[in-house]
Amino acid sequence: MTATQPLELLAPLSGVLLALDQVPDPVFASRMIGDGLCIDPTSQTLCAPLTGVVSNIQNTGHAVSITDDNGVQVLMHIGLDTVNLAGKGFTRLVEEGQRVEAGEPLIEFDADYVALNARSLLTLMLVVSGEPFTLLANGAVDIGQPLLQVSPGEPIEAASEEEGDALFSKPLSLPNANGLHARPAAVFAQAAKGFNASIYLHKQTQSANAKSLVAIMALQTVQGDILQVSAAGEEAEAAIKALVELLAQGCGEPVAATVAVVESVVSATVLRGVCASPGSACGHVVQVAEPELSIPEKGAGEAVERAALARALRAATEALQTLQAKAVGSAQAEIFRAHQELLEDPTLLEHAHGLLAAGKSAAFSWHSATAATVKLFQGLGNALIAERAADLADVGQRVLKLILEIEDRAWDLPERAILIAEQLTPSQTASLDTGKVLGFVTVGGGATSHVAILARALGLPAICGVPVQVLALVNGKHVLLDADKGELHLEPNQAEIEQLKAARQQQAQRQQRDVAQAALPAITRDGHHIEVTANVASLQEVEQSLTLGGEGVGLLRSEFLYLDRNRAPSPEEQASTYTAIARALGAERNLVVRTLDVGGDKPLAYVPMEAETNPFLGLRGIRLCLERPELLREQFRAILASAGLARLHIMLPMVSLLSELHLARRILEEEALALGVGELPKLGIMIEVPSAALMADVFAPHVDFFSIGTNDLTQYTLAMDRDHPRLASQADSFHPAVLRLIATTVKAAHAHGKWVGVCGALASEALAVPVLIGLGVDELSVSVPLIPTIKATVRELDLVDCQSIARQVLGLEEAAQVREALRGFHAATVETSSVLEN
């Protein structure tokens, strides 16, 4: 918007105009949220009054904000107290982060239902970014009619804020029944504006400028959320005190008399999260965070700014290529290769170039493009896509620093540091000095994130999903990190520390012994052989597994060929990869290739898919491949190219219906016939869906083997997302319900002479090995570095004892009880082994 181009806002609804003064709500009427107008609607579809990006749409569908390319921000709020309807009567037609044109439908609503069940149907349209405007209509208006003209002057600016070290409040539990919706958010933002300080409101891994109503609403808070207020500047301390008190009192809304500050958790001696990388360490708290960057909005001319962005992108690519070259193992290398792909993403570049053309700086354009996409990813309610958002944020920050010519220095850390952070990026993790850093703890992230993968590669114990109050710990505090249990001990005593040291020393000695004996077969003391194979995603991992005693590949994740790239792999690339892996294994070892396991939860840039409300229950795995059979046919042809080079097996993911298996087998037979392959590879299915486990006796006659994916089987059985920060500790594969499904599968398979493997994370846990053997599992496919440990564990056991403990734990009630019983069994086994060795 320039001085000669005023902006017209269109009527989002048909109806009768009213002045804000006539709205029976003091927060709206007083213009605390923003100036604008009110419509008594006669239509039932709310449309965009301007072209821009959906900067926020409430989960309940009653309010939406649009921000144009020049920062004009308009909030529309359908009805009064409609947040109480909890979404009933509203249908959202757009998503946060989506670009919309003026006049495009945003929300449909049932006017009769809203009018009957809410205080009022009056709908507000407010210019919350503060630009002055003039009214272009009065009385009755039609949808799409010019309504307001925003003046070409600059928006009202907030007072300048001082910088400094940020102070954090204690965590507090939000008491508002409907979270911080428009009214309480406006009260909070208005109060924050009264302080000469930079103030932020934090919810888990998300943060919002406390002086921005829309930013606060975008946090999508609900009652009971744990929040923190941070402030930096002259009045930081006073701001925190006042704003915490305001939150505790409900920001102007009546709330139940509760103690909002989470004193009990802060005073707890143990904070719990999810294990991201195993191990333990004792050290001192070091809080780490990236400083805020000052980003100029106005550019020095499109040509100059385009050149600056191009230079930064080239420099970032070179830096990522260096990181990729230095990476230890293929998993690390793949992470930074994926980061390089993000730098070339056409949608990101198009967004940034559009802003450059509008006169914005390279830094502003790039930051806006990446931030909008990150926010979109985070709002999709999908753990895996949210983790890709973390990757994009990392890449975005790397390029931004290069544009701003800010040197990306490593943190100056003391010895024996236990890092505490809201979130770490892959770049930060990869550059950690393991001579000083003993481990880290984060509020955000997940056990499958790229940061977790890097932590495991570096051998750093780490936990994620820890309550936000961990950010209030003082630097230098002595803590004990037990990542295996997902615990951070805040007041460790000397006995615990000594016990930890002894356990670590013992673990190191055992690991050396296990690696030295890795070539020995995994045979129990009473002569029962268990095949121990590897879960891999590259030729490099296959080769590493063989040096560590792997007896084959129990899970080749074929999607590694497809993910984090803008174009599908060619049939030749696929075939040569499978052939190289089969040759490395040789004719006597199993190669189990899982067909493409992608979908709404792991989308491919080049396979268009409709957005899904719940991608974990949607079109993924075999469902997607059968819907797009050419994708499956091409993959079958590539896999069949390796026939005869290894004992080839093909495994279908996410099978829940027998008809899916029959159709896939028919396609495989047709492709084998066309290629002249005489002997078909073995065909099996993954048991990931409870229905497949319960009907294993129906599937067994039609498969050659089963492989149980305990990660998905657990979350589907318990209806808990295994990466959910509050539920991950309960989404435990040791739950008796999961173990019973494994027992059911094994019994059905053995009755028909078929073998059963476990390729999920449970197979990589030494504690689980006795129960899996006792349930009759034939093969354990594990994470490559853990092959020696799992094989050694098998050699310490007796089959009869394993069967006994398996029967015992199937009768228990919870995963914690199973773990406790298995720890007791392990202690007795170690003692027996020690006696026998002596």
Disulfide bonds with the S-S distance in Angstrom:
none
